[in-house]
Amino acid sequence: MAKKLKAVIAGGGLGGMATAVALGMRGWDVTVYERQNALRAAGSGIYIWENGLRVLEALGAYDAAVEGAFHGHYFEQRDNRGEIIESAPIPADKRLITVKRSQLLAALAEAARKHGVRVETSMEVIGATPRGELLFANGQRVRADLAIGVDGIWSRVRLSLGLEILHEQTVEGALRTVIPAQPGDIPEQDGGKYIENWNGKRRFLITPINDDEIYLALTCPGNDEAARATTVDKALWSADFPAWRHLIERIGAEVSWGVYSVTKARTWSSGHAAILGDAAHAQPPNLGQGGGMAMQMGLALSVALADVRDARDIPAALEAWEAAERPLVEHCQKWSCLYGEVAFLPDEVRTRTIRAAMSDPWVSAQVFRAANSLPTGTEHLLPWSERARVAV
Ligand SMILES: Cc1cc2nc3c(=O)[nH]c(=O)nc-3n(C[C@H](O)[C@H](O)[C@H](O)COP(=O)(O)OP(=O)(O)OC[C@H]3O[C@@H](n4cnc5c(N)ncnc54)[C@H](O)[C@@H]3O)c2cc1C
């Protein structure tokens, strides 16, 4: 029997765990090293579009990830008067599901366990080498056929390999929280909707994640000191979004504030080391695709390596993976950044811009290109619309 190829992964977030499952399924010996003392998802809820959902299916983590989750059918934007700017149905054959991050990560961790992936926590990676090594803060070093940095926006792996060409933080940021849902929270006519409310440069995004919880994102520029206070100024936000006062009142005592990052790397690999996810291609969350892209790139990486029998062929396989996948990721990053710019337009101009853009089939195709993409490694899964027909 051929010797098992060995991968070591820095970072046990969505991208790292998806990559670990994908490689484990293909017979690799995989160990994930996570800095925290447990696998723990930062943040509250997360949007997963059709592409990410297909990846979860291919990884065998879909059912557990979306159990009880909210499957919305409309994405609606409203202006400063509460009037609808745009109310776009989400096509029946394209799923958008919002889930709790902790549930999604737990589903990936369980799939990883089934495929023999080992997870070592409290292990801080401080770098990697093109020889397939990970270096740790405690002085340890491990060597494998492949070292993968999925260690997030401040990636030590990216920096140590000299791959970084850009790490920029956006002006805009978000307060994110989950509140308990109560009957009547969302008016009946708004059931099944994701609702993005605008007022000046402030935005209030309402996202149910299951029957019991609603994920709220309150976004504004980082220099809007009053609005970004982590002890949320409920009077201020309620004055801007009066229709949602009842939700704002329920926000807890302390909420975390975070800005968004954009990262770009010269290449995604160097010899026997690779990077992916936010470490390689972080994007603002405007299209809800950062996590989807991280998982999608992890699965694609495992497919690119599927035929490798001799470790010496890994560097070429990594280059082929990047050449195939990078254009979609960069497209998605660009359009996510572009969408972010509408936050800085005056209200009336924003309304006209969103309406014009979203009614233009070309613009809409660009915005949803990642969501509509067929992720590498999911070709065997029928389109969602056809599955319903087969099931009948
Ligand atoms: C406000 C906001 C909203 C978002 N909403 C969405 C959304 O709706 N849909 C979507 O798809 N994406 C969304 N994203 C993006 C998404 O969260 C990220 O793209 C995704 O989490 C990237 O996964 P990752 O595994 O690459 O990185 P991370 O999730 O950051 O995971 C990195 C892991 O590495 C660990 N780590 C870090 N440094 C080290 C080290 N030195 N050694 C060992 N371990 C280390 C961390 O503890 C962490 O566990 C959002 C992002 C933000 C900021």
The ligand as an SDF file (V2000), in Angstrom:
LIG
                    3D

 53 58  0  0  0  0  0  0  0  0999 V2000
  -18.6230   40.8940   10.2310 C   0  0  0  0  0  0  0  0  0  0  0  0
  -18.3420   39.6860    9.3640 C   0  0  0  0  0  0  0  0  0  0  0  0
  -19.4050   39.0060    8.7850 C   0  0  0  0  0  0  0  0  0  0  0  0
  -19.1610   37.9190    7.9230 C   0  0  0  0  0  0  0  0  0  0  0  0
  -20.2100   37.2750    7.3610 N   0  0  0  0  0  0  0  0  0  0  0  0
  -19.9830   36.2470    6.5090 C   0  0  0  0  0  0  0  0  0  0  0  0
  -21.0810   35.5580    5.9060 C   0  0  0  0  0  0  0  0  0  0  0  0
  -22.2460   35.8640    6.1570 O   0  0  0  0  0  0  0  0  0  0  0  0
  -20.8040   34.5270    5.0470 N   0  0  0  0  0  0  0  0  0  0  0  0
  -19.5140   34.1400    4.7710 C   0  0  0  0  0  0  0  0  0  0  0  0
  -19.3200   33.1780    4.0060 O   0  0  0  0  0  0  0  0  0  0  0  0
  -18.4640   34.7790    5.3460 N   0  0  0  0  0  0  0  0  0  0  0  0
  -18.6680   35.8000    6.1930 C   0  0  0  0  0  0  0  0  0  0  0  0
  -17.6080   36.4400    6.7930 N   0  0  0  0  0  0  0  0  0  0  0  0
  -16.2530   36.0010    6.4490 C   0  0  0  0  0  0  0  0  0  0  0  0
  -15.8790   34.7250    7.1970 C   0  0  0  0  0  0  0  0  0  0  0  0
  -16.0650   34.8950    8.5850 O   0  0  0  0  0  0  0  0  0  0  0  0
  -14.4180   34.3960    6.9330 C   0  0  0  0  0  0  0  0  0  0  0  0
  -14.1300   34.5560    5.5790 O   0  0  0  0  0  0  0  0  0  0  0  0
  -14.1100   32.9650    7.3670 C   0  0  0  0  0  0  0  0  0  0  0  0
  -14.3050   32.8290    8.7520 O   0  0  0  0  0  0  0  0  0  0  0  0
  -12.6890   32.6140    6.9790 C   0  0  0  0  0  0  0  0  0  0  0  0
  -12.3630   31.3450    7.4940 O   0  0  0  0  0  0  0  0  0  0  0  0
  -10.8430   30.9790    7.7840 P   0  0  0  0  0  0  0  0  0  0  0  0
  -10.8690   29.5940    8.2790 O   0  0  0  0  0  0  0  0  0  0  0  0
  -10.0020   31.3360    6.6290 O   0  0  0  0  0  0  0  0  0  0  0  0
  -10.4100   31.9930    8.9440 O   0  0  0  0  0  0  0  0  0  0  0  0
  -10.9270   32.1100   10.4200 P   0  0  0  0  0  0  0  0  0  0  0  0
  -12.3700   31.8130   10.5010 O   0  0  0  0  0  0  0  0  0  0  0  0
  -10.4590   33.4470   10.9050 O   0  0  0  0  0  0  0  0  0  0  0  0
  -10.1840   30.9660   11.2170 O   0  0  0  0  0  0  0  0  0  0  0  0
   -8.8180   31.0530   11.4950 C   0  0  0  0  0  0  0  0  0  0  0  0
   -8.5110   30.0910   12.6320 C   0  0  0  0  0  0  0  0  0  0  0  0
   -7.1060   30.0750   12.8130 O   0  0  0  0  0  0  0  0  0  0  0  0
   -6.8080   30.2410   14.1850 C   0  0  0  0  0  0  0  0  0  0  0  0
   -5.5060   30.8970   14.2410 N   0  0  0  0  0  0  0  0  0  0  0  0
   -5.2200   32.1860   13.9770 C   0  0  0  0  0  0  0  0  0  0  0  0
   -3.9100   32.3970   14.1120 N   0  0  0  0  0  0  0  0  0  0  0  0
   -3.3570   31.2220   14.4590 C   0  0  0  0  0  0  0  0  0  0  0  0
   -2.0320   30.8220   14.7360 C   0  0  0  0  0  0  0  0  0  0  0  0
   -1.0150   31.6950   14.7080 N   0  0  0  0  0  0  0  0  0  0  0  0
   -1.8130   29.5140   15.0540 N   0  0  0  0  0  0  0  0  0  0  0  0
   -2.8410   28.6150   15.0940 C   0  0  0  0  0  0  0  0  0  0  0  0
   -4.1190   28.9610   14.8520 N   0  0  0  0  0  0  0  0  0  0  0  0
   -4.3690   30.2530   14.5210 C   0  0  0  0  0  0  0  0  0  0  0  0
   -7.9420   31.0810   14.7200 C   0  0  0  0  0  0  0  0  0  0  0  0
   -8.0770   30.9540   16.1280 O   0  0  0  0  0  0  0  0  0  0  0  0
   -9.1170   30.5100   13.9580 C   0  0  0  0  0  0  0  0  0  0  0  0
   -9.6610   29.3970   14.6040 O   0  0  0  0  0  0  0  0  0  0  0  0
  -17.8160   37.5160    7.6520 C   0  0  0  0  0  0  0  0  0  0  0  0
  -16.7550   38.1900    8.2530 C   0  0  0  0  0  0  0  0  0  0  0  0
  -17.0070   39.2640    9.1100 C   0  0  0  0  0  0  0  0  0  0  0  0
  -15.8270   39.9710    9.7380 C   0  0  0  0  0  0  0  0  0  0  0  0
  1  2  1  0
  2  3  1  0
  2 52  2  0
  3  4  2  0
  4  5  1  0
  4 50  1  0
  5  6  2  0
  6  7  1  0
  6 13  1  0
  7  8  2  0
  7  9  1  0
  9 10  1  0
 10 11  2  0
 10 12  1  0
 12 13  2  0
 13 14  1  0
 14 15  1  0
 14 50  1  0
 15 16  1  0
 16 17  1  0
 16 18  1  0
 18 19  1  0
 18 20  1  0
 20 21  1  0
 20 22  1  0
 22 23  1  0
 23 24  1  0
 24 25  2  0
 24 26  1  0
 24 27  1  0
 27 28  1  0
 28 29  2  0
 28 30  1  0
 28 31  1  0
 31 32  1  0
 32 33  1  0
 33 34  1  0
 33 48  1  0
 34 35  1  0
 35 36  1  0
 35 46  1  0
 36 37  1  0
 36 45  1  0
 37 38  2  0
 38 39  1  0
 39 40  1  0
 39 45  2  0
 40 41  1  0
 40 42  2  0
 42 43  1  0
 43 44  2  0
 44 45  1  0
 46 47  1  0
 46 48  1  0
 48 49  1  0
 50 51  2  0
 51 52  1  0
 52 53  1  0
M  END
$$$$
